[in-house]
């Protein structure tokens, strides 16, 4: 924990921390034991979680509670070559539900990245991932219903490429990115086929250095969504364009962050779906008043694809996350967030509240154990989507 915060202070890197960090993470884990074979470093891990969930189907009434265990073995392979880094990360998630074995699941993910230093101030970044995932009954495409007999399953494939011209000390720096994403549901196809879609996006971000630690930026992003099933005048396929202005800074007064604000325009191929234009923003600020303390504040307002009603979701959320190391082996995480999901094209609006706390203890260099609590409240103007849920969990993170 201490070394992680020291690294953050030194580099000023903008950390991306989940708002609901309620399981043991690499932030709190001991130093992993790497297996070295020439230039290759291999790190095997094992995460075990036992949760007591008060409302496993996210139901507004007649709640069902259950104990859920998840075993998550993984392996990370890394090669460092000069200023270049190559990684391969494979994860398996085996979930078992004590209430109903029909809710058991097996998920997986395999991700590869390559950050290749071509010249002194040029970087090529490549990424690819494939995953098999599930949605718990009562979530995702089955929100508001428990009529499905097993979880909905889907595959997601993501490919990305980026090129950076200029370094952190350059007056100007240009980042170019391209991505492909494909989401395909693999069961209950009569119900889920219309939710399958592909996404292609391009973005360009220009940075201008206004001080040694601060850059102004302007960003343009364009994305095309292509749904497999053409719903005619109700087709959700279409385009989305964003223009953002902002700034990013590093290690200024123990803070680092990025703030971007601008406009987004979204249009659809289906003539019955209205185009949308509105404000959008993304912000993250990290504060390290002491090397044992990390506070992260996030806020965003952006469109998201919907798996249920409406044309899309106009989503806004704000949250904070506080990680505190009390000793070299004991740390806590406190998190809270509020948000609103407006399902544009329908009358549905959800107010979302989430908070939690966790206590982590580094029992050995190779093992961290944790106790967690999370509370979630969804307050919708459609009673079908109202629910409360509390989760108490015990976790173990093992670096083999």
N, C-alpha and C positions, 0 to 999 in steps of 0.2 A: 504493500500500500504506500509506504513512504517513498520508495523508489519511483513509483508511478507518478506521484504528485510532484516530485522533484523534476522528473522528465517534463511534465506539463509546464512547470514554471520556466524551465530553461528554454524550451522550444516555442512556447506560446501557442502550441497546436490547439485548434478548435476541436474539442472533444465532442463526440456524438454519443450521449448517454441516454438510454431509455428513460422516460419519465416514470415508468412503473418498475423500477429496478428492484424486484422483490425475490430474486433468487441469487445464489452465490454466483458472482461473475469473476472474470479474470482480474478485475480491479482489486478484489479483496482476497484473491487466492494467493498461496505461496508461490515461490519461484518454481516454475515447471522444470522437471528434469528432462533435458533434451538428450536424444541419442544421436551422436554425431558419426557420420560416415562420409569422410572426405568433405566436400563442400555442402553436404546435405545435413540439415538438422531435422530430426523427427521428434515430435512431442505428442505422446498418447495421453488422453484424458478420459475421465469417467465422472459424469455428474449423475447423482441420484436424488430424486425429489419425491417426497411423500406429502400430499396435500389433502386437507379436509375441506371440501367445497360445499357450501350451504345451498347452492342452486346450480346444479350442473347443466341444466337446460335453459338457463336464463329466462325462466318463466315468471310471469307476473303473479301467479297464484298456484296453489298445489305444488309448491317447490319440492324438488327431489335433492336430497343431500347424498354425498358419496365420498369415499376415500379414493384418491387417484395417485398411483405411483408411476413415475417416469424414469426410465433408465436411459441415459444418453452417453454412449461411448463415442469418442471422436479421435481423430488423428490429424495433426498439422505437420506438413512437410515444407521446409523453407530452404531456399538457396540464395545466398548473398554473393553477388559477383561485382566487385567494385562498388559503384553507386546504384546498382540494379538489384531488385529483389523479386524473387519468384516464389509463389506459394501455392499449395494444394491443401484444401481443408475438406475433410469428409466427416459427416455427422450422421448418427442414427438415433432415432427417438422411439422407444418402445413404451407405450402407455397402456396401463391396465386400470379398469374401473371396477371397484368392488361392488357397485350397485347392479351393474348390467354389463356382462362381457361383450354384448353387442357394441358397446362404446369403446372397446379396446382399439388401438390403432398402432400402426408402424409408419413413421415418417422418416425421410432421409434428405440429405442435401450434400452436394459435391460442388465445390467452388474453386476455381483456379484464377490467379491474378499474376500479372507480370508488369512491373514498373521498371522500364528500361531507360537508362540514361544514355542518350545518343551522343550529345555534345555537352559542353559545360553548362549550357542554359536551355537544353531541350530535353523533354521527357515524354516517352510514349508509354501509355497505360492501357493494358488489355485485361478484360475480365470475362469470365463465363461461369455460369452456375446452372445446375439442374436440380430440381427438388420434387419430391412427392409429399404432399401435405394433406391435412384434413381440416374440416371445420366441425367443431363440436355441435351436436344437435341443439337447435335453438339459436345458433349464431350464423353469420354469413348469409348464404342464400336461404337458410331455413329460419331466419329470425321470426319470432312471434308464433312459432309452431313447434310442436313436439311429435308430429305425426310420422316423421321419418324413422325408420327402424334401425339405421346405422348412421355414423357420421358421413357427411358428404366429403368426397375425396377429389383432389385436383393436382395437376402437375403445373409447375411454373419453370420456364426456361428464360434466362436473362443473359444477354451478351452486350458488352460495352467496349468502347474504344475512345481514348482521349489523347490529345497531344497538347503539350504546354510549351510555348515559346517564351523564353525569358525566365529569370530566376527570382527568388524572393527579394533580391537587392536591385533588380532592374527597375528603371523608371516606368516602363510599360511591361506588362505581362499579359499574354493571351492564352486562354484555355479553350480548346475546342473539344466537344464531346458528342458521341453518337451512341445510341442504344437501341436494342431490340428486346422486346419482352412478349412472351406468349403464355397465356393462362388457359388451361383446358381442364374442364371437369370430366371425371372418368366414370362416375356412377350416377344413377338417377337421371339418365341422359334426356328423357322426355321433359324433365323439369329444368335441367341445368344447361342444355345445349345452347340456349339463347344467351347465356352468360359468358361463353367462351369468346375471348378477344385477343387481338394482338396489338401491340403499341410500338410505334417507331418514333424516336425523338432525336432532335439535333439541338445543340446549344453552343453559344459562344459567349465568353465572359472576358471583358477587357478590364485589367487592373491598372490604376495609375497611382504611383507612390507619391503621397502628399507629406509623409514624414518617414523617418527611419523605421517606424513600427506600424504605420497605418497606410492602407491603400483604399482609395475610392474605387468603385466598380460599377460597371453597367453590364447587364446580362440580357441576352435574348434567347428564348427557348420556344421551339415549335414541336408539336407532337401530333401524330395521326393515330386515331383509334379505329380499328377495323374489327367489328363483331362478326363471328362466323355465320350467324343466322340473320338474314336480311328481313327486318320486320316492317318493310315498306315505309309508310308514313310515320311509323313509330321507331324507325331504325335509330340506334344509339351511336352508330359509326359517325366519325366527324373529326374535326381539327380543334386544336387548342394552341393559343399563342400567348406568351408572357413576355413583358418587358419590365425589368427590375433595375432599380438604382440603389446604391448603398455603399457600405464601407466594411472593411475587415481590419482588425487590429490584433496585435500580439503583445502580451506581457506588459501592458501599460497599466501601472498602478495595480499589479497583481490580477489584472483581468485580461481576457482574450475573448474575441467574439466576432460574429458576423451579423449584420443587419441589412436586409434587402426589402424594399417596398416598391410596388409598381401596379401594373394593370394586367388583367388576364381577359382574353376573349375566347369563348367556346362556342362552336357551331356544330350542327348536326346534319347528317344526310336526310334524316326523316323530316318531312315538311311539317309534321304536327309538333315537333319539338322546337321550342324557341331558342334563338341564340342568346348568349349571356355575356355581358361585359361588367367587370367590377374590379375592386381593389384586391390585391394579394400581397402577402408579406411572409417573410421567413426571418426569424431572429433566434440567435443562441448566444448567450453570454456566460462565460465561465469565470468564477471569482475564487481565488485562492488566498484568503487573508493570512493563513498559516500553511506551512507545508503539509500539515496533517488534515487540512480542510479543503474540500472542493464543493462549491455551490454552483449549480447549473440552472439557468433559467431559459426556457424555450417558449416561443410563441409562433403560431403560424395561422394563416388564413388562405386556403387554397381549394380548388375543386378536386374531388375524388370520384372515381367511378363507383356506381351503385350496383350492388348485387341483388337488390330488392326493388322497391318502387322509385318513381321519379326518373328524371333524365340524368341527373348526377347529384352528388352531394356537395353543397357548399359548406366546407368544414372549417371551423375555427377552434383553436385550443391554446391554452396557456398553462404552463406547469413549472414546477421547481423540483430540484433534486439536491439533497445535501448528504454528502458522504463525509464521515468523520472518523479518523483513526484515533482511538483513545489510548491505545498502547500499540506496541509492535505487532500484537496478535489479535486485538479486539477492535472492531469497527462497526459502525451503524450506518444505515441508509434510511433517510426519511424522504418521502416523495408525496406530491399532491398535484392534481391537475383538474381543470374545469374546461369544458368544451361545449360546442353546439354544432349539431349536424342538421342542416336544412336541406331536405330532399326536394330540390328544385323540380317543378313539374308535378308535385303532389302537395298535399297539405301537411305532410308529416314533418315535425321538428322534434329533435331529441336533445335534451340537456344532459350532459354526462359529467359525473364527478367520480374521481378516483383518488384514493390516498392509501398509503401503506408505510410500513416500517419493517426493517430487518436488522437482526443482530448476527454478526459473523465472527467466528472464532477460528484462528489459524492454529489448529490442534497440533499439527506437525508441518514441516516444510512442504510436505506432499499432500496434505489434507486440510481443507477448510470446511467447517460445519456451520450451518446457519439456521436461525429460526425466523420465520417471516409471517407477516399479516398484511392482507390486502382487502380493501372494501371498494366495491363498485356500485354506483347508483345510476340508472338510466331513467330519466323522467321525460316521457314523451306525451305529446298532445293526442297520440293514438294509444289507448290503454293496452293494445296488443303488445306494444314494445316497452312497457314499463317493467322494470325488474330491479331487484337488489341482490347483491351477492357478496359473501364474505369467504375468504380463503385463508386458512392457517396452514403453514407448511414447515417441514423440516427438510433441510438440504445437506448434501455432502458433495464437495468438489474435490476430486482426487487427481493428482498429476502422477501418473504411473511411472 
